[in-house]
Amino acid sequence: MIIAIDKRGSINLPASLRKELRLKNGDHLNLSVEEGGIIVLQPVVIYPTIQLGEQGLRKLKEARESGAGQMPPWFDKEIEDAKADSKQKIS
């Protein structure tokens, strides 16, 4: 498959390839260059980092200690996925 580089240095992946790889707008790719100048693009998932100030940390601590509520199941899954991803070796 031949693709062109535009004047800004951007490339466009054909729709058929994006569909085959299930890539959508906003997805991220890791670019690496291997021996012989071979360019490799690999899809990656980026998890946003949440940063809390002192007040936010205090409220979070109070909420955890109160035991009054539970996080929704989807949030627990996100936490577990993030833990698993953090254990993978990044090369």
VMD Tcl script that draws the C-alpha trace (Angstrom):
set ca {
  {0.00 0.00 0.00}
  {1.49 3.33 -1.03}
  {0.57 6.51 0.81}
  {1.85 10.08 0.45}
  {3.29 12.50 2.97}
  {1.70 15.97 2.82}
  {3.51 19.32 3.13}
  {3.10 19.26 6.93}
  {4.66 15.80 7.16}
  {1.34 14.09 7.90}
  {0.20 10.80 6.44}
  {-3.36 9.54 5.96}
  {-4.21 5.93 6.67}
  {-6.77 4.66 4.15}
  {-10.29 4.07 5.51}
  {-10.08 0.37 4.66}
  {-6.97 -0.01 6.84}
  {-8.46 2.02 9.71}
  {-11.57 -0.15 9.57}
  {-9.54 -3.39 9.48}
  {-7.48 -2.27 12.50}
  {-10.52 -0.74 14.24}
  {-8.81 2.64 14.49}
  {-10.97 5.69 15.03}
  {-10.55 9.43 15.35}
  {-8.49 10.26 18.45}
  {-6.74 6.87 18.71}
  {-2.99 6.92 19.28}
  {-0.19 5.10 17.47}
  {3.34 4.44 18.68}
  {5.93 4.97 15.93}
  {9.25 3.16 16.01}
  {12.02 2.78 13.45}
  {13.66 -0.61 13.15}
  {16.88 -1.68 11.50}
  {16.96 -0.84 7.84}
  {14.65 2.17 8.25}
  {11.51 0.09 8.67}
  {8.76 2.24 10.19}
  {6.38 0.43 12.56}
  {3.10 1.91 13.82}
  {1.40 0.16 16.73}
  {-1.95 1.16 18.25}
  {-1.71 2.16 21.92}
  {-4.25 3.14 24.56}
  {-3.60 6.29 26.57}
  {-5.16 6.51 30.03}
  {-5.58 10.04 31.32}
  {-4.09 10.88 34.70}
  {-6.28 12.43 37.34}
  {-4.55 14.85 39.69}
  {-6.25 16.07 42.85}
  {-5.33 19.04 45.01}
  {-5.29 18.92 48.80}
  {-9.03 19.59 49.05}
  {-9.86 16.88 46.50}
  {-7.60 14.36 48.24}
  {-9.21 15.18 51.58}
  {-12.72 14.67 50.15}
  {-11.67 11.40 48.53}
  {-10.24 10.15 51.82}
  {-13.42 11.11 53.68}
  {-15.57 9.34 51.10}
  {-13.48 6.17 51.28}
  {-13.56 6.13 55.09}
  {-17.32 6.73 55.24}
  {-18.10 3.48 53.43}
  {-21.39 5.13 52.44}
  {-21.18 4.41 48.74}
  {-19.54 2.29 46.14}
  {-17.88 3.10 42.89}
  {-19.81 1.95 39.81}
  {-18.65 -1.43 38.42}
  {-17.27 0.19 35.26}
  {-14.95 2.35 37.38}
  {-13.60 -0.67 39.26}
  {-12.84 -2.31 35.90}
  {-11.01 0.84 34.70}
  {-8.88 0.78 37.88}
  {-8.02 -2.90 37.38}
  {-7.16 -2.32 33.72}
  {-4.91 0.58 34.68}
  {-3.14 -1.58 37.27}
  {-2.57 -4.33 34.68}
  {-1.27 -1.82 32.12}
  {1.15 -0.30 34.64}
  {2.75 -3.73 35.18}
  {3.55 -4.15 31.47}
  {7.09 -3.37 30.41}
  {7.29 -0.39 28.09}
  {10.05 -0.62 25.51}
}
mol new
graphics top color blue
foreach p $ca { graphics top sphere $p radius 0.5 }
foreach p [lrange $ca 0 end-1] q [lrange $ca 1 end] { graphics top cylinder $p $q radius 0.2 }
display resetview
